């Protein structure tokens, strides 16, 4: 109605001004807050806002942290992180935090900081022919990133409900090269081992010897090791029956359930 009134304006208004005003009001009408038409706005961002937040995450968090692999940058720009976050927390999806996605599960589970997962994936040097195991995938975001780089990905999660959500979210993204299994973090996936790369989607307070043995010759395990302070991301490479460790960068992220330090005996 307002558009028609502006279009019909005559005395005292130039035709060009009327056209500009009409176009402006039309654009405003398209962004009216209708729950049926724009449900994403009720969860913190319109869909275009998520795209902008994703770009800002990459430009403001990932690139300045020496993540230079263009394949990882492209993966982080194409995978919608909000799709792996509970709907009520989607406005937080692109913040530089470890985001709790457990939704009342038996153990706290997190999407770890975007910078940390990006730097670990870069250190893993994943090839297009690689088979990768993601341990403790939570809701599946890290597995989705890796699936953009590798031939095949197996993702394990100890919480059956969260594993089911991860499977659904990955399927909705059309990532057919990912298989999600419910398994304890320390167990890995011996049935399909050995792997070229294993990535821990969380910290470990113990040496994950069982996971080391699921690496191929020359295979790499990347994770945050929380045995010392500060915690450090490390890469372990298998050579024959030996494993060489190299520190990558300092990082502090939540410990994966099942990879905690055994409680000390108290007299």
C-alpha positions as a printed Julia matrix, in Angstrom:
267×3 Matrix{Float64}:
  0.0     0.0     0.0
  2.79    2.41    0.96
  4.62    1.54   -2.23
  1.57    2.49   -4.29
  1.2     5.8    -2.46
  4.82    6.67   -3.16
  4.51    5.62   -6.8
  1.46    7.84   -7.15
  3.15   10.9    -5.67
  3.1    13.86   -7.96
  3.24   17.51   -6.95
  6.49   18.51   -5.28
  8.3    15.19   -5.87
 10.5    14.27   -8.8
  9.72   11.0   -10.63
 13.28    9.81   -9.9
 12.85   10.37   -6.16
  9.55    8.51   -6.19
 11.17    5.53   -7.91
 14.04    5.45   -5.4
 11.63    5.56   -2.45
  9.45    2.84   -3.93
 12.44    0.58   -4.46
 13.59    1.17   -0.88
 10.22    0.29    0.62
  9.99   -2.82   -1.56
 13.31   -4.02   -0.24
 12.22   -3.33    3.34
  9.07   -5.36    2.79
 11.07   -8.37    1.68
 12.82   -8.38    5.08
  9.66   -8.2     7.19
  9.89  -10.39   10.31
  7.48  -13.17    9.44
  8.19  -16.41   11.37
  6.96  -18.5     8.45
  8.99  -16.64    5.84
 12.25  -16.04    7.74
 12.58  -18.51   10.62
 16.38  -18.13   10.72
 16.02  -14.57   12.01
 14.44  -15.89   15.19
 17.64  -17.81   15.99
 20.04  -14.86   15.78
 20.95  -14.55   12.09
 19.25  -14.49    8.7
 20.73  -17.08    6.35
 22.81  -14.36    4.64
 24.07  -13.42    8.11
 25.48  -16.91    8.62
 27.37  -16.61    5.33
 28.82  -13.28    6.44
 29.73  -14.71    9.86
 31.46  -17.65    8.15
 33.54  -15.27    6.05
 34.43  -13.22    9.13
 35.43  -16.38   10.99
 37.85  -17.28    8.22
 39.19  -13.75    7.7
 39.36  -12.77   11.37
 40.27  -16.04   13.13
 41.64  -18.62   10.71
 43.76  -16.75    8.16
 45.61  -14.64   10.8
 46.62  -17.9    12.55
 48.85  -19.02    9.66
 46.3   -21.34    8.08
 47.37  -20.99    4.46
 46.12  -24.22    2.84
 43.52  -23.03    0.35
 41.68  -26.37    0.55
 41.05  -25.86    4.26
 39.98  -22.25    3.71
 37.54  -23.38    1.01
 36.18  -26.15    3.26
 35.6   -23.76    6.15
 33.82  -21.33    3.83
 31.6   -24.02    2.35
 30.64  -26.07    5.45
 27.83  -24.31    7.39
 29.01  -24.56   11.01
 25.54  -23.54   12.21
 24.13  -26.8    10.8
 26.12  -28.7    13.44
 24.98  -26.56   16.39
 21.76  -26.84   18.44
 19.23  -24.45   16.95
 19.05  -22.3    20.08
 22.82  -21.67   19.91
 23.23  -20.99   16.23
 23.99  -17.32   16.83
 27.15  -18.52   18.63
 28.29  -20.86   15.86
 31.12  -18.68   14.53
 32.56  -17.34   17.78
 36.11  -18.2    18.84
 34.96  -20.57   21.59
 34.58  -24.28   22.35
 30.83  -24.57   21.83
 28.88  -27.08   23.94
 26.69  -29.22   21.65
 25.89  -32.0    24.12
 22.28  -30.88   24.77
 22.05  -32.66   28.11
 24.02  -35.75   27.1
 25.81  -37.96   29.59
 29.12  -36.17   28.92
 29.91  -32.64   27.77
 30.76  -32.56   24.06
 32.07  -29.61   22.12
 32.71  -28.12   18.72
 36.28  -27.05   19.38
 37.51  -23.6    18.41
 37.58  -23.03   14.63
 41.24  -21.95   14.73
 42.35  -25.08   16.59
 40.62  -27.55   14.26
 41.86  -25.62   11.21
 45.49  -25.67   12.39
 45.33  -29.36   13.33
 43.87  -30.32    9.95
 46.56  -28.29    8.2
 49.3   -30.02   10.23
 47.84  -33.42    9.31
 48.56  -32.68    5.62
 45.56  -34.69    4.41
 45.78  -35.93    0.82
 42.84  -36.56   -1.5
 43.64  -40.29   -1.38
 43.82  -40.51    2.44
 41.57  -42.45    4.77
 41.02  -40.5     7.97
 39.66  -41.31   11.42
 38.11  -38.45   13.41
 37.9   -39.43   17.09
 35.17  -37.83   19.18
 33.43  -36.09   16.3
 30.65  -34.62   18.52
 27.99  -33.26   16.15
 30.13  -33.87   13.05
 31.58  -30.49   12.04
 35.23  -31.58   12.13
 34.37  -34.7    10.13
 32.61  -32.53    7.54
 35.72  -30.38    7.08
 37.96  -33.43    6.73
 35.52  -35.03    4.26
 36.16  -32.12    1.9
 39.84  -33.1     1.79
 40.06  -36.9     2.15
 38.87  -39.92    0.18
 37.05  -41.5     3.1
 36.35  -40.48    6.7
 35.29  -42.58    9.67
 34.05  -40.55   12.64
 33.51  -41.98   16.12
 31.44  -40.51   18.96
 30.82  -42.02   22.4
 27.34  -40.49   22.84
 24.82  -42.48   20.73
 22.33  -39.61   20.49
 24.99  -37.17   19.38
 26.37  -39.71   16.92
 22.9   -39.98   15.37
 22.7   -36.18   15.05
 26.13  -36.09   13.46
 25.09  -38.73   10.94
 21.97  -36.74   10.03
 23.82  -33.41    9.75
 26.52  -34.92    7.54
 23.92  -36.57    5.31
 22.08  -33.26    4.93
 25.32  -31.74    3.65
 25.55  -34.46    1.0
 28.82  -35.84    2.38
 28.58  -39.46    1.34
 32.22  -40.28    2.11
 31.73  -40.11    5.92
 30.72  -43.0     8.16
 29.74  -42.27   11.79
 30.15  -44.94   14.46
 29.3   -45.0    18.15
 32.53  -45.91   19.96
 34.66  -44.88   22.91
 37.41  -42.41   22.03
 40.21  -44.73   23.15
 38.86  -47.58   21.0
 39.14  -45.76   17.69
 38.06  -48.02   14.81
 40.28  -51.09   14.62
 37.89  -52.82   12.2
 38.78  -50.39    9.39
 42.34  -49.57   10.47
 45.02  -48.73    9.56
 44.46  -45.05    8.74
 46.59  -42.44    6.99
 45.5   -39.77    9.48
 43.82  -39.75   12.89
 42.5   -36.46   14.3
 41.42  -36.05   17.92
 38.45  -33.68   18.12
 39.39  -32.82   21.7
 42.3   -33.09   24.11
 43.85  -36.2    25.65
 45.39  -36.5    29.11
 46.92  -39.9    28.33
 49.17  -41.27   25.59
 46.65  -42.81   23.13
 48.71  -45.91   22.39
 45.72  -47.87   21.06
 45.09  -45.16   18.47
 48.78  -45.01   17.53
 48.58  -48.66   16.53
 45.73  -47.85   14.11
 48.04  -45.71   11.95
 49.55  -46.85    8.68
 53.28  -46.7     8.15
 53.97  -42.97    7.8
 50.52  -42.17    9.23
 49.94  -39.09   11.39
 47.91  -38.57   14.56
 47.15  -34.95   15.46
 45.59  -33.83   18.72
 45.96  -31.62   21.77
 47.98  -33.32   24.51
 47.03  -32.11   27.98
 49.66  -33.99   30.02
 51.63  -30.81   30.66
 50.98  -27.1    31.0
 50.55  -25.34   28.72
 48.62  -27.89   26.68
 50.06  -28.37   23.21
 48.82  -29.62   19.89
 51.15  -32.41   18.78
 51.66  -34.58   15.73
 52.75  -38.21   16.13
 54.09  -39.99   13.03
 54.43  -43.76   12.76
 57.69  -45.21   11.49
 57.86  -49.01   11.67
 56.91  -49.73   15.3
 58.13  -46.38   16.59
 56.28  -43.07   16.94
 57.93  -39.69   16.65
 56.26  -36.7    18.34
 56.54  -33.05   17.39
 54.99  -30.04   19.1
 52.85  -27.81   16.87
 51.32  -24.97   18.9
 49.87  -24.2    22.33
 46.15  -24.89   22.64
 43.64  -25.54   25.41
 40.44  -27.41   24.53
 38.11  -29.77   26.44
 39.32  -33.3    27.08
 37.58  -36.11   25.21
 35.57  -38.5    27.44
 37.59  -41.69   27.79
 40.94  -39.97   27.32
 41.07  -38.46   30.81
 43.94  -39.01   33.22
 43.18  -41.84   35.68
 42.29  -40.45   39.12
 45.23  -40.43   41.5
 45.12  -42.83   44.46
 44.51  -40.95   47.71
 45.77  -42.47   50.98
